[in-house]
Amino acid sequence: MQVKLQELIQRLLSGTLAGIFRWADTAEDGIYQLLLDEGFVRIYRLAVLEGEYLIFFTVSSRDEIILCDVSVPGKESNPLVELYNFVNDHRWDDLDDLLAEVRTKVGAEICHGR
């Protein structure tokens, strides 16, 4: 894998773990994207055989030109697999924040008799 691409993946992983980057769900289950000023990144998993899958990583410019599109086996230990697994495992974090807000607002409304 090219050095710049390795650095990009490692920095995205570090930033995601630190909460700097917030990946968004897409209309398709298991596909996540990160919108940046200069373009966007998409990451997803695709089964190739029973129990075997690949992690795909696509980087596009703001003009939607694909700059790179790579895949790695999902069972390998590498930053791309770690990034996908973290994003996939934390996809409901935004729902927790939204639910907390709704609970607060509904609780306040009920307490005020509305």
PASEBA-1860 file (N, C-alpha, C; in nm, 3 decimals):
! residues 114
1> MQVKLQEL> 0.086/-0.117/0.000/0.000/0.000/0.000/0.090/0.123/0.000 ~ 0.051/0.222/-0.076/0.129/0.344/-0.089/0.144/0.415/0.047 ~ 0.259/0.478/0.066/0.291/0.543/0.193/0.188/0.649/0.231 ~ 0.147/0.733/0.136/0.049/0.838/0.166/-0.085/0.778/0.208 ~ -0.124/0.671/0.143/-0.249/0.605/0.177/-0.241/0.542/0.316 ~ -0.129/0.481/0.348/-0.110/0.425/0.481/-0.118/0.534/0.588 ~ -0.055/0.648/0.559/-0.061/0.759/0.654/-0.204/0.810/0.670 ~ -0.276/0.823/0.558/-0.415/0.869/0.564/-0.499/0.777/0.651
9> IQRLLSGT> -0.487/0.647/0.629/-0.564/0.551/0.707/-0.527/0.559/0.854 ~ -0.399/0.565/0.884/-0.355/0.572/1.023/-0.405/0.699/1.091 ~ -0.399/0.811/1.021/-0.445/0.937/1.081/-0.597/0.939/1.096 ~ -0.668/0.879/1.001/-0.814/0.869/1.015/-0.849/0.782/1.135 ~ -0.776/0.673/1.152/-0.799/0.585/1.267/-0.773/0.661/1.396 ~ -0.660/0.728/1.406/-0.626/0.803/1.527/-0.730/0.911/1.556 ~ -0.768/0.985/1.453/-0.867/1.091/1.470/-1.005/1.038/1.506 ~ -1.040/0.924/1.451/-1.169/0.862/1.482/-1.171/0.813/1.626
17> LAGIFRWA> -1.064/0.746/1.668/-1.056/0.698/1.806/-1.059/0.813/1.905 ~ -1.003/0.928/1.866/-0.999/1.045/1.954/-1.128/1.127/1.950 ~ -1.222/1.088/1.863/-1.349/1.160/1.853/-1.344/1.282/1.764 ~ -1.237/1.301/1.690/-1.223/1.416/1.601/-1.310/1.398/1.477 ~ -1.313/1.276/1.425/-1.392/1.246/1.305/-1.517/1.169/1.344 ~ -1.630/1.209/1.287/-1.759/1.142/1.311/-1.807/1.087/1.177 ~ -1.802/0.957/1.164/-1.845/0.890/1.042/-1.996/0.883/1.038 ~ -2.051/0.897/0.919/-2.196/0.894/0.901/-2.239/0.763/0.837
25> DTAEDGIY> -2.355/0.714/0.880/-2.417/0.600/0.812/-2.461/0.646/0.674 ~ -2.474/0.552/0.584/-2.530/0.580/0.452/-2.663/0.505/0.442 ~ -2.728/0.517/0.330/-2.854/0.447/0.308/-2.834/0.296/0.306 ~ -2.712/0.252/0.282/-2.683/0.109/0.277/-2.619/0.065/0.408 ~ -2.673/-0.041/0.464/-2.624/-0.092/0.592/-2.477/-0.133/0.584 ~ -2.399/-0.090/0.681/-2.259/-0.129/0.688/-2.165/-0.047/0.603 ~ -2.217/0.057/0.538/-2.133/0.147/0.459/-2.132/0.282/0.530 ~ -2.012/0.331/0.558/-1.997/0.455/0.633/-1.914/0.553/0.552
33> QLLLDEGF> -1.941/0.682/0.572/-1.862/0.782/0.501/-1.827/0.897/0.592 ~ -1.717/0.960/0.556/-1.667/1.075/0.630/-1.651/1.188/0.530 ~ -1.726/1.295/0.552/-1.717/1.411/0.464/-1.610/1.506/0.517 ~ -1.519/1.543/0.428/-1.412/1.636/0.461/-1.420/1.754/0.366 ~ -1.349/1.861/0.393/-1.350/1.978/0.305/-1.299/1.946/0.165 ~ -1.202/1.858/0.158/-1.137/1.828/0.029/-1.194/1.706/-0.042 ~ -1.292/1.641/0.017/-1.351/1.523/-0.044/-1.420/1.437/0.060 ~ -1.430/1.309/0.030/-1.492/1.219/0.126/-1.431/1.081/0.119
41> VRIYRLAV> -1.450/1.009/0.228/-1.396/0.875/0.242/-1.512/0.782/0.270 ~ -1.509/0.667/0.209/-1.613/0.565/0.232/-1.544/0.435/0.272 ~ -1.602/0.366/0.370/-1.547/0.239/0.416/-1.663/0.141/0.432 ~ -1.640/0.017/0.389/-1.745/-0.084/0.403/-1.686/-0.224/0.397 ~ -1.769/-0.319/0.434/-1.729/-0.460/0.437/-1.815/-0.536/0.337 ~ -1.752/-0.629/0.266/-1.822/-0.710/0.167/-1.782/-0.856/0.184 ~ -1.880/-0.943/0.201/-1.853/-1.086/0.214/-1.813/-1.142/0.078 ~ -1.709/-1.223/0.076/-1.665/-1.287/-0.048/-1.688/-1.437/-0.044
49> LEGEYLIF> -1.678/-1.496/0.072/-1.708/-1.637/0.096/-1.768/-1.646/0.235 ~ -1.830/-1.756/0.268/-1.887/-1.769/0.400/-1.776/-1.755/0.506 ~ -1.794/-1.658/0.593/-1.696/-1.633/0.697/-1.576/-1.551/0.653 ~ -1.568/-1.519/0.526/-1.457/-1.439/0.472/-1.512/-1.309/0.415 ~ -1.444/-1.200/0.442/-1.488/-1.072/0.388/-1.369/-0.981/0.362 ~ -1.396/-0.877/0.284/-1.296/-0.774/0.255/-1.345/-0.642/0.310 ~ -1.252/-0.559/0.353/-1.281/-0.422/0.392/-1.239/-0.334/0.276 ~ -1.332/-0.254/0.225/-1.305/-0.163/0.114/-1.293/-0.021/0.167
57> FTVSSRDE> -1.205/0.054/0.106/-1.175/0.191/0.146/-1.162/0.274/0.018 ~ -1.250/0.371/0.003/-1.251/0.455/-0.117/-1.236/0.601/-0.077 ~ -1.146/0.670/-0.143/-1.124/0.812/-0.119/-1.159/0.886/-0.248 ~ -1.246/0.986/-0.236/-1.288/1.065/-0.352/-1.262/1.212/-0.328 ~ -1.236/1.284/-0.435/-1.217/1.428/-0.426/-1.353/1.496/-0.408 ~ -1.353/1.624/-0.381/-1.480/1.697/-0.367/-1.559/1.695/-0.497 ~ -1.491/1.672/-0.610/-1.558/1.661/-0.740/-1.604/1.518/-0.767 ~ -1.595/1.433/-0.666/-1.636/1.292/-0.672/-1.552/1.208/-0.767
65> IILCDVSV> -1.427/1.249/-0.786/-1.332/1.168/-0.862/-1.265/1.073/-0.763 ~ -1.267/0.944/-0.794/-1.207/0.846/-0.705/-1.055/0.859/-0.711 ~ -0.996/0.887/-0.597/-0.851/0.903/-0.586/-0.783/0.770/-0.554 ~ -0.851/0.686/-0.478/-0.799/0.551/-0.452/-0.913/0.463/-0.406 ~ -0.898/0.337/-0.432/-0.998/0.238/-0.396/-0.922/0.110/-0.366 ~ -0.914/0.073/-0.239/-0.836/-0.044/-0.199/-0.921/-0.136/-0.114 ~ -0.876/-0.259/-0.102/-0.942/-0.353/-0.013/-0.837/-0.439/0.055 ~ -0.873/-0.485/0.174/-0.785/-0.576/0.249/-0.871/-0.686/0.309
73> PGKESNPL> -0.815/-0.804/0.330/-0.891/-0.911/0.397/-0.933/-0.866/0.537 ~ -1.057/-0.893/0.571/-1.112/-0.849/0.699/-1.054/-0.916/0.820 ~ -0.986/-1.027/0.802/-0.928/-1.098/0.916/-0.786/-1.055/0.945 ~ -0.729/-0.971/0.859/-0.594/-0.922/0.884/-0.596/-0.823/0.999 ~ -0.485/-0.812/1.066/-0.471/-0.711/1.169/-0.400/-0.592/1.107 ~ -0.476/-0.490/1.073/-0.416/-0.369/1.018/-0.506/-0.250/1.049 ~ -0.457/-0.128/1.031/-0.534/-0.010/1.068/-0.668/0.004/0.994 ~ -0.676/-0.041/0.870/-0.801/-0.027/0.795/-0.911/-0.116/0.854
81> VELYNFVN> -0.876/-0.238/0.889/-0.973/-0.328/0.953/-1.012/-0.272/1.089 ~ -0.916/-0.222/1.164/-0.944/-0.163/1.295/-1.036/-0.041/1.281 ~ -1.013/0.042/1.180/-1.097/0.159/1.156/-1.241/0.116/1.127 ~ -1.257/0.022/1.036/-1.393/-0.023/1.002/-1.463/-0.080/1.126 ~ -1.395/-0.166/1.198/-1.457/-0.228/1.314/-1.497/-0.125/1.419 ~ -1.415/-0.025/1.441/-1.449/0.079/1.538/-1.571/0.158/1.492 ~ -1.570/0.201/1.366/-1.683/0.279/1.313/-1.811/0.195/1.319 ~ -1.803/0.071/1.278/-1.919/-0.016/1.278/-1.971/-0.040/1.420
89> DHRWDDLD> -1.881/-0.059/1.514/-1.921/-0.084/1.653/-1.980/0.039/1.721 ~ -1.945/0.158/1.673/-1.991/0.283/1.737/-2.095/0.357/1.655 ~ -2.156/0.290/1.560/-2.252/0.358/1.472/-2.374/0.408/1.546 ~ -2.403/0.354/1.663/-2.521/0.398/1.737/-2.491/0.509/1.836 ~ -2.367/0.557/1.843/-2.333/0.662/1.938/-2.415/0.789/1.917 ~ -2.438/0.826/1.791/-2.519/0.945/1.763/-2.662/0.926/1.811 ~ -2.712/0.804/1.802/-2.847/0.775/1.850/-2.855/0.794/2.001 ~ -2.749/0.759/2.073/-2.746/0.780/2.218/-2.761/0.928/2.251
97> DLLAEVRT> -2.689/1.014/2.179/-2.697/1.158/2.201/-2.837/1.211/2.171 ~ -2.895/1.165/2.061/-3.028/1.208/2.021/-3.132/1.160/2.123 ~ -3.120/1.036/2.166/-3.212/0.981/2.265/-3.203/1.057/2.397 ~ -3.084/1.093/2.440/-3.068/1.170/2.563/-3.137/1.306/2.551 ~ -3.123/1.370/2.435/-3.190/1.499/2.413/-3.341/1.483/2.419 ~ -3.393/1.380/2.352/-3.538/1.357/2.352/-3.588/1.327/2.493 ~ -3.514/1.245/2.566/-3.553/1.214/2.703/-3.561/1.341/2.787 ~ -3.462/1.428/2.772/-3.459/1.553/2.848/-3.578/1.641/2.813
105> KVGAEICH> -3.604/1.656/2.684/-3.715/1.743/2.641/-3.850/1.686/2.679 ~ -3.868/1.558/2.662/-3.996/1.497/2.698/-4.015/1.500/2.848 ~ -3.910/1.474/2.923/-3.918/1.480/3.069/-3.955/1.619/3.117 ~ -3.894/1.723/3.056/-3.923/1.860/3.094/-4.067/1.897/3.060 ~ -4.115/1.853/2.947/-4.253/1.883/2.906/-4.353/1.815/2.999 ~ -4.326/1.690/3.035/-4.417/1.617/3.124/-4.420/1.680/3.262 ~ -4.302/1.723/3.311/-4.294/1.787/3.443/-4.368/1.919/3.446 ~ -4.375/1.989/3.333/-4.442/2.118/3.327/-4.589/2.104/3.290
113> GR> -4.638/1.982/3.282/-4.779/1.957/3.255/-4.825/1.988/3.115 ~ -4.738/1.981/3.018/-4.777/2.009/2.879/-4.804/1.883/2.805
END
